[in-house]
Amino acid sequence: MSQQLINRSPDLKKLRNEGFDIEAKSGFLLVKDVPYVNVQREVKRGIVVSKLILAGERTAKPDNHIAYFIGECPCHADGSPLNEILNNSNRQQLAAEIIIDHMFSAKPILPQTSYEDYYHKIITYVANISRHAQTISPEVTAKNFNPVKDSEEVSVFNYCDTATSRAEIDLITKKLTLDNVAIIGLGGSGSYVLDLIAKTPIKAIHLFDGDVFFQHNAFRAPGAPSLIELETKPNKASYFKNIYSKMHRNIIEHEVFIDANNVDQLREMNFVFLCLDRGSIKKMIISKLDEFSIPFVDVGMGVHISNNALIGILRVTIGTPQKNDHVTTRIPFSDDDTENEYSNNIQIADLNALNATLAVIKWKKLYGFYVDLDHEYHSTYTIDGNMLINEDKYEA
């Protein structure tokens, strides 16, 4: 993470100005070059690690008193372990480049019950660890004024994903780091798909839709556009790109419908979410995705009025190069314009959100983020019975 975070956070800036070698990475604070004593009574150097709680581009108050350590077991000057702060010594990978060896638990000195800021937390831990090394070598210190390195991380987010670091699922989340993912169709379900995957580390999210974001769209999509925004009649892809670019820096809008003339633009995608209604176009796209060996998930719903209430079924169907023999029997490819002219295309925000959520969960299962025991490639959710059925299971 950037020096900008340190410069905007008084507690981190104070640590750096006092000579501590600090780095913010993957939602964690690393304090390097901390002297400690090992079991052989040798003075060594280790790294103190703490989760970072952020409020925008500056630190917030630490939410707990736990810290971690990279190095051998820290000891007293006589070589006995620091059991008063040592919680366990289980090697654990917190993030892609952060593997800790020990967990500490040291509360601040009473009457304080929590750490005021990260300066307070770090100097407490450094003092608990390094004072034993100073008993053996009085000149050693963690304040070495090492040269400040530019450790700017290249991230798809405009600010740090502290939800991932807070839950310690960085390695699991990185499974979703695909180069290019496309969403075709940004009506109801497609816009909710974007809302969900914009919070993942996909390197580039491509939005394809040539339609206008009309007033009726506002009632079945995430967010709440203003009347002024609706009056400008923005393109859907540009409208949603402007919203979600506040969080994800690589959202690319394509103000076009996918057709036979431009379908080759999908050739570079790693995965495609199909969220469009027209069956004939969908059939053409799926045929091309099969040719390009690109996995996809298709969503659909049928909602009708019955006895003055709504009934219906939501569908999620996935296709991959390994299994697509079920696709033609599960996905409707017809275009009945006459029927559509005399019927209502009923879409409700909560159903759109659920359909999108089921599709995104399946995508995450495909890439190992979630455990997948059934390996279902087709699922339906029936509203009236609250029933979810999995079919077309894939046996590897």
C-alpha positions as CSV (number, residue, x, y, z in Angstrom):
1,M,0.0,0.0,0.0
2,S,1.1,3.6,-0.6
3,Q,3.2,6.1,1.3
4,Q,0.0,8.2,0.8
5,L,-1.7,6.2,3.5
6,I,1.2,6.8,5.9
7,N,1.3,10.5,5.1
8,R,-2.4,10.9,5.7
9,S,-2.4,8.9,9.0
10,P,-0.9,10.8,11.9
11,D,-0.2,7.6,13.9
12,L,1.6,5.9,11.0
13,K,3.5,9.1,10.1
14,K,4.6,9.4,13.7
15,L,6.0,5.9,13.6
16,R,7.9,6.6,10.4
17,N,9.2,9.9,11.6
18,E,10.5,8.3,14.8
19,G,12.6,5.9,12.7
20,F,10.4,2.8,12.5
21,D,10.6,0.8,9.3
22,I,6.9,0.4,8.5
23,E,5.0,-0.8,5.5
24,A,1.3,-1.2,4.8
25,K,0.5,-4.2,2.6
26,S,-2.7,-6.1,1.8
27,G,-4.6,-4.5,4.7
28,F,-1.8,-5.2,7.2
29,L,0.8,-3.0,8.9
30,L,4.3,-4.4,9.0
31,V,6.9,-3.0,11.4
32,K,10.3,-4.4,10.4
33,D,13.7,-4.7,12.0
34,V,12.3,-5.2,15.5
35,P,15.1,-6.7,17.8
36,Y,14.2,-9.7,19.9
37,V,15.9,-12.6,21.7
38,N,15.6,-16.2,20.5
39,V,15.8,-19.3,22.7
40,Q,19.6,-19.4,22.2
41,R,19.7,-15.9,23.8
42,E,20.8,-14.5,20.5
43,V,19.6,-11.0,19.4
44,K,17.7,-11.3,16.1
45,R,15.4,-9.1,14.0
46,G,11.8,-9.8,13.3
47,I,8.6,-8.2,12.0
48,V,5.5,-7.1,14.0
49,V,2.3,-7.4,12.0
50,S,-1.1,-5.9,12.8
51,K,-4.4,-5.7,10.8
52,L,-5.2,-2.3,9.6
53,I,-8.6,-0.7,10.1
54,L,-9.0,2.1,7.6
55,A,-11.4,5.0,7.1
56,G,-10.8,5.9,3.5
57,E,-7.1,6.8,3.0
58,R,-6.2,7.0,6.7
59,T,-6.2,4.7,9.7
60,A,-9.1,4.3,12.1
61,K,-8.8,3.1,15.7
62,P,-7.5,-0.5,16.0
63,D,-10.4,-2.9,16.6
64,N,-8.5,-5.4,18.8
65,H,-5.3,-5.9,20.7
66,I,-4.0,-8.9,18.7
67,A,-0.7,-8.7,16.7
68,Y,1.5,-11.2,14.9
69,F,5.2,-11.8,14.6
70,I,7.5,-13.0,11.8
71,G,10.6,-14.7,13.1
72,E,11.7,-17.2,15.7
73,C,10.0,-17.4,19.1
74,P,10.6,-14.1,21.0
75,C,12.0,-14.7,24.4
76,H,13.2,-13.1,27.6
77,A,16.9,-12.3,28.0
78,D,17.3,-15.7,29.6
79,G,15.9,-17.5,26.6
80,S,12.5,-18.4,28.0
81,P,9.5,-17.6,25.7
82,L,7.5,-14.4,26.2
83,N,4.4,-16.4,27.3
84,E,2.9,-13.3,28.9
85,I,2.0,-12.0,25.3
86,L,2.5,-15.2,23.2
87,N,-0.9,-16.7,22.3
88,N,0.3,-19.4,19.9
89,S,3.1,-20.3,17.5
90,N,1.2,-21.7,14.6
91,R,2.6,-20.7,11.2
92,Q,-0.1,-19.0,9.2
93,Q,-0.4,-17.2,5.8
94,L,-2.4,-14.0,6.3
95,A,-1.9,-12.8,2.7
96,A,-0.1,-13.7,-0.4
97,E,3.2,-12.2,0.8
98,I,2.6,-12.3,4.6
99,I,3.3,-15.5,6.5
100,I,3.4,-15.1,10.3
101,D,5.0,-17.4,12.8
102,H,3.4,-16.3,16.1
103,M,0.3,-14.6,17.4
104,F,0.5,-12.1,20.3
105,S,-2.2,-10.9,22.7
106,A,-1.2,-7.9,24.7
107,K,-3.7,-5.5,26.1
108,P,-2.7,-1.9,26.8
109,I,-1.7,-0.9,30.3
110,L,-4.7,-0.1,32.6
111,P,-6.6,2.1,33.0
112,Q,-6.7,2.0,29.2
113,T,-8.8,-0.8,27.8
114,S,-8.0,-0.4,24.1
115,Y,-5.3,1.0,21.9
116,E,-5.8,4.7,21.0
117,D,-4.2,4.3,17.6
118,Y,-1.6,2.3,15.7
119,Y,1.2,4.3,17.2
120,H,0.1,3.3,20.7
121,K,-0.3,-0.3,19.7
122,I,3.0,-0.7,17.9
123,I,5.2,1.0,20.5
124,T,3.6,-1.2,23.2
125,Y,4.4,-4.4,21.3
126,V,7.9,-3.3,20.2
127,A,8.7,-2.4,23.9
128,N,7.4,-5.8,25.1
129,I,9.6,-7.6,22.6
130,S,12.8,-5.5,22.2
131,R,13.5,-4.5,25.8
132,H,14.7,-8.1,26.4
133,A,17.1,-7.7,23.5
134,Q,18.3,-4.5,24.9
135,T,19.2,-6.2,28.1
136,I,21.8,-8.2,26.1
137,S,22.7,-5.5,23.6
138,P,21.7,-2.1,25.0
139,E,22.4,-0.3,21.6
140,V,19.8,-2.3,19.6
141,T,16.6,-0.5,18.6
142,A,13.7,-0.7,16.1
143,K,14.2,3.0,15.3
144,N,16.8,2.6,12.7
145,F,15.7,5.3,10.2
146,N,16.0,2.9,7.3
147,P,15.5,4.4,3.8
148,V,11.8,4.8,2.9
149,K,11.0,2.5,0.0
150,D,8.1,3.1,-2.4
151,S,6.0,0.0,-1.9
152,E,2.9,1.1,-3.9
153,E,0.8,-1.9,-4.6
154,V,-0.9,-2.2,-8.0
155,S,-4.6,-2.7,-7.0
156,V,-7.8,-2.8,-8.9
157,F,-9.4,-0.9,-6.1
158,N,-9.2,2.8,-5.3
159,Y,-8.9,2.0,-1.7
160,C,-7.7,-1.0,0.3
161,D,-9.9,-4.1,0.6
162,T,-9.8,-4.3,4.4
163,A,-12.8,-6.6,4.5
164,T,-10.6,-9.4,3.0
165,S,-7.7,-8.7,5.3
166,R,-10.0,-8.4,8.3
167,A,-11.5,-11.9,7.6
168,E,-8.0,-13.2,6.8
169,I,-9.2,-14.7,3.4
170,D,-6.7,-12.9,1.1
171,L,-5.4,-16.1,-0.5
172,I,-9.0,-17.4,-1.1
173,T,-10.0,-14.1,-2.6
174,K,-7.1,-14.1,-5.0
175,K,-8.6,-17.1,-6.7
176,L,-11.0,-14.6,-8.3
177,T,-8.2,-12.5,-9.9
178,L,-9.2,-13.1,-13.5
179,D,-7.8,-10.8,-16.2
180,N,-11.1,-10.0,-18.0
181,V,-14.7,-10.7,-17.1
182,A,-17.7,-9.5,-19.1
183,I,-21.3,-8.7,-18.2
184,I,-23.6,-8.7,-21.2
185,G,-26.8,-6.9,-20.4
186,L,-27.2,-4.4,-17.6
187,G,-30.9,-4.5,-17.0
188,G,-32.0,-5.9,-13.6
189,S,-29.8,-9.0,-13.0
190,G,-26.8,-7.7,-14.9
191,S,-26.5,-4.6,-12.8
192,Y,-26.7,-6.6,-9.6
193,V,-24.0,-8.9,-10.9
194,L,-21.8,-5.8,-11.4
195,D,-22.6,-4.7,-7.9
196,L,-21.2,-8.0,-6.5
197,I,-18.2,-8.6,-8.7
198,A,-17.0,-5.0,-8.5
199,K,-16.0,-6.0,-5.0
200,T,-13.7,-8.8,-6.2
201,P,-10.1,-8.5,-7.5
202,I,-11.0,-9.0,-11.2
203,K,-8.4,-7.0,-13.2
204,A,-10.9,-5.6,-15.7
205,I,-14.7,-5.8,-15.8
206,H,-16.3,-5.2,-19.2
207,L,-19.8,-3.9,-19.5
208,F,-21.8,-4.5,-22.7
209,D,-25.1,-2.7,-23.2
210,G,-26.3,-0.3,-26.0
211,D,-29.5,0.6,-24.2
212,V,-30.5,3.7,-22.3
213,F,-31.0,3.7,-18.5
214,F,-34.7,4.7,-18.3
215,Q,-36.8,5.5,-15.3
216,H,-38.2,2.0,-15.0
217,N,-34.7,0.6,-14.8
218,A,-34.2,2.6,-11.6
219,F,-36.7,0.4,-9.8
220,R,-35.1,-2.9,-10.6
221,A,-31.4,-2.0,-10.3
222,P,-29.0,-1.3,-7.4
223,G,-28.6,2.2,-6.2
224,A,-30.9,5.3,-6.4
225,P,-30.4,7.6,-9.3
226,S,-31.6,11.2,-9.0
227,L,-34.3,12.7,-11.2
228,I,-31.6,14.9,-12.9
229,E,-29.6,11.8,-13.7
230,L,-32.6,10.1,-15.3
231,E,-33.4,13.1,-17.4
232,T,-30.0,12.9,-19.1
233,K,-31.0,9.4,-20.4
234,P,-27.5,7.9,-19.9
235,N,-26.3,4.7,-21.6
236,K,-26.5,1.8,-19.1
237,A,-22.9,0.8,-19.5
238,S,-21.6,4.3,-18.9
239,Y,-24.1,5.0,-16.1
240,F,-23.0,1.9,-14.1
241,K,-19.3,2.4,-15.0
242,N,-19.4,5.9,-13.4
243,I,-21.0,4.5,-10.2
244,Y,-18.7,1.5,-9.6
245,S,-15.5,3.2,-10.8
246,K,-15.6,4.9,-7.5
247,M,-14.5,1.6,-6.0
248,H,-13.0,-0.5,-8.8
249,R,-10.6,1.3,-11.1
250,N,-10.8,-1.0,-14.1
251,I,-14.4,-1.0,-15.2
252,I,-14.6,-0.7,-19.0
253,E,-17.9,0.4,-20.7
254,H,-18.9,-0.7,-24.2
255,E,-22.0,1.2,-25.3
256,V,-23.1,-1.5,-27.7
257,F,-25.2,-4.6,-28.0
258,I,-23.2,-7.7,-28.7
259,D,-24.1,-9.1,-32.2
260,A,-22.5,-11.1,-35.0
261,N,-20.4,-8.1,-36.0
262,N,-18.7,-7.5,-32.7
263,V,-18.9,-10.8,-30.8
264,D,-15.2,-11.3,-31.3
265,Q,-14.6,-8.7,-28.6
266,L,-15.4,-11.5,-26.2
267,R,-12.5,-13.6,-27.3
268,E,-10.2,-12.1,-24.6
269,M,-12.6,-12.7,-21.8
270,N,-11.9,-15.3,-19.1
271,F,-15.5,-15.5,-18.0
272,V,-18.9,-14.1,-19.2
273,F,-22.1,-13.3,-17.4
274,L,-25.1,-13.5,-19.8
275,C,-27.9,-11.3,-18.5
276,L,-29.9,-10.6,-21.7
277,D,-33.4,-11.6,-22.8
278,R,-33.2,-12.1,-26.6
279,G,-32.8,-15.8,-27.2
280,S,-31.5,-15.7,-30.7
281,I,-28.6,-13.4,-29.8
282,K,-27.9,-15.4,-26.7
283,K,-27.7,-18.6,-28.8
284,M,-25.2,-16.9,-31.1
285,I,-23.1,-15.6,-28.2
286,I,-23.0,-19.0,-26.4
287,S,-22.0,-20.7,-29.7
288,K,-19.1,-18.3,-29.9
289,L,-18.1,-18.7,-26.3
290,D,-18.1,-22.5,-26.9
291,E,-15.8,-21.9,-29.9
292,F,-13.5,-19.6,-27.8
293,S,-13.5,-22.1,-24.9
294,I,-14.8,-19.4,-22.5
295,P,-16.9,-20.4,-19.5
296,F,-20.1,-18.5,-18.8
297,V,-23.2,-18.3,-16.7
298,D,-26.6,-17.4,-18.0
299,V,-29.5,-16.1,-15.9
300,G,-33.2,-15.9,-16.5
301,M,-36.5,-15.6,-14.8
302,G,-40.2,-16.1,-15.6
303,V,-42.6,-14.2,-13.3
304,H,-46.3,-14.1,-13.8
305,I,-49.5,-12.9,-12.1
306,S,-51.6,-15.6,-10.5
307,N,-54.6,-14.9,-8.2
308,N,-53.5,-11.3,-7.8
309,A,-50.0,-12.3,-6.7
310,L,-46.7,-13.1,-8.4
311,I,-45.3,-16.6,-9.0
312,G,-42.3,-17.6,-10.9
313,I,-39.0,-19.4,-11.3
314,L,-35.4,-18.1,-11.4
315,R,-32.8,-20.0,-13.4
316,V,-29.0,-20.1,-13.4
317,T,-27.2,-22.2,-16.0
318,I,-23.4,-22.5,-16.3
319,G,-21.4,-23.7,-19.3
320,T,-17.7,-24.6,-19.4
321,P,-15.4,-26.2,-22.0
322,Q,-15.6,-29.3,-19.8
323,K,-19.4,-29.5,-19.8
324,N,-21.9,-27.8,-22.1
325,D,-24.0,-30.7,-23.4
326,H,-27.0,-29.5,-21.2
327,V,-27.0,-25.9,-22.4
328,T,-29.4,-26.3,-25.4
329,T,-32.1,-28.0,-23.3
330,R,-31.8,-25.6,-20.3
331,I,-31.5,-22.2,-21.9
332,P,-34.5,-20.8,-24.0
333,F,-33.3,-19.5,-27.3
334,S,-36.6,-18.5,-29.0
335,D,-37.6,-14.9,-29.8
336,D,-41.4,-14.7,-29.7
337,D,-41.9,-11.0,-30.5
338,T,-45.7,-11.4,-30.8
339,E,-46.0,-12.9,-27.3
340,N,-43.7,-10.3,-25.9
341,E,-45.8,-7.5,-27.4
342,Y,-48.9,-8.7,-25.5
343,S,-47.2,-9.7,-22.2
344,N,-45.5,-7.9,-19.4
345,N,-41.8,-8.5,-18.7
346,I,-42.2,-8.6,-14.9
347,Q,-38.9,-7.9,-13.1
348,I,-38.6,-7.1,-9.4
349,A,-35.5,-5.8,-7.7
350,D,-35.3,-8.5,-5.1
351,L,-35.6,-11.3,-7.7
352,N,-33.1,-9.6,-10.0
353,A,-30.7,-9.4,-7.0
354,L,-31.3,-13.0,-6.0
355,N,-30.8,-14.3,-9.6
356,A,-27.5,-12.3,-9.8
357,T,-26.4,-13.6,-6.4
358,L,-27.0,-17.2,-7.4
359,A,-25.0,-16.6,-10.6
360,V,-22.1,-15.0,-8.8
361,I,-22.0,-17.7,-6.1
362,K,-21.8,-20.3,-8.8
363,W,-19.0,-18.4,-10.5
364,K,-17.1,-18.2,-7.2
365,K,-17.6,-22.0,-6.7
366,L,-16.3,-22.7,-10.1
367,Y,-13.0,-20.9,-9.2
368,G,-12.6,-22.4,-5.8
369,F,-13.7,-19.5,-3.6
370,Y,-16.6,-21.5,-2.2
371,V,-16.6,-25.3,-1.6
372,D,-18.6,-27.0,-4.4
373,L,-19.9,-30.4,-3.4
374,D,-22.7,-30.8,-6.0
375,H,-20.9,-29.4,-9.1
376,E,-24.4,-28.4,-10.4
377,Y,-24.5,-26.7,-13.8
378,H,-28.2,-25.8,-13.7
379,S,-30.2,-24.5,-10.8
380,T,-33.7,-23.2,-10.4
381,Y,-35.4,-21.3,-7.6
382,T,-39.2,-21.5,-7.3
383,I,-40.7,-18.5,-5.5
384,D,-43.9,-20.0,-4.1
385,G,-42.3,-23.0,-2.5
386,N,-38.9,-21.3,-1.7
387,M,-37.4,-24.3,-3.4
388,L,-33.9,-24.5,-4.9
389,I,-33.1,-27.5,-7.2
390,N,-29.7,-28.4,-8.6
391,E,-29.4,-30.4,-11.8
392,D,-26.9,-31.3,-14.5
393,K,-24.1,-32.2,-12.2
394,Y,-20.6,-32.4,-13.5
395,E,-18.4,-35.4,-12.7
396,A,-14.8,-34.6,-13.2
